[in-house]
Amino acid sequence: MLRSRELLAAQRNERFDLDGSAPYFRVPSKRVKKRRVIEQPLSDLAVEIIREALASDAQQFVFESPVYPGQPIHRIAMATALCGTKHEKNPDKSKKSGLCELLGLKPFTPHDLRRTAATLAGELGYSDAAIAKCLDHAVTRDDGEKVNRVTGIYNQSKRAQQKRAVLDGIAAELRRIIAERAPKAIAKLRLAA
């Protein structure tokens, strides 16, 4: 539920307790929209993805560029993977379908995934306040009760347990969705290849 800029440049030393019971990712303030540190709990699914992405012990960035070793994956790479390069005007560049087209999905952007995660969390019954915390949005109401703006300044709790519950719930639902749809998507990709 983080912004692309907060996540894609994640470094190996910004993840903590991956083998423990409360893994989390610490986003430094220089990459955060509101210029404050975010401590984002990691679901078991997020931990699996991070482990898979860390291909070598020498890799500094969790999501390292396959084109520029030692650099994080570029923000545009996610959008290109989703939308493809068929719209590319440069005649020397290859024209390929993106994942959306290959899987028969309506085109979407990486930022749309934040909205989808928030909507999914809402459908799973999590409060708007808990979802807002996972998105690093300001919380003005907590479970229907108005929260004074100053309270947020005084209360420095990161609400890790509340955020972890939301993120674990989303991970469980994503696993369920993937388990139902993966065989069809794989068959479709094989036909396209």
Secondary structure, DSSP 8 states (H G I E B T S, - for coil): ---HHHHHT-BGGGEE-TTSSS-EEEE-GGGSTTSS-EEEE--HHHHHHHHHH--STT--BTTB-SSSTTSB--HHHHHHHHHBSTT---TTS---B-HHHHHT-----TTHHHHHHHHHHHHTT--HHHHHHHHT---SEETTEE--HHHHHH-----HHHHHHHHHHHHHHHHHHHHHHHHHHHHHHHHH-
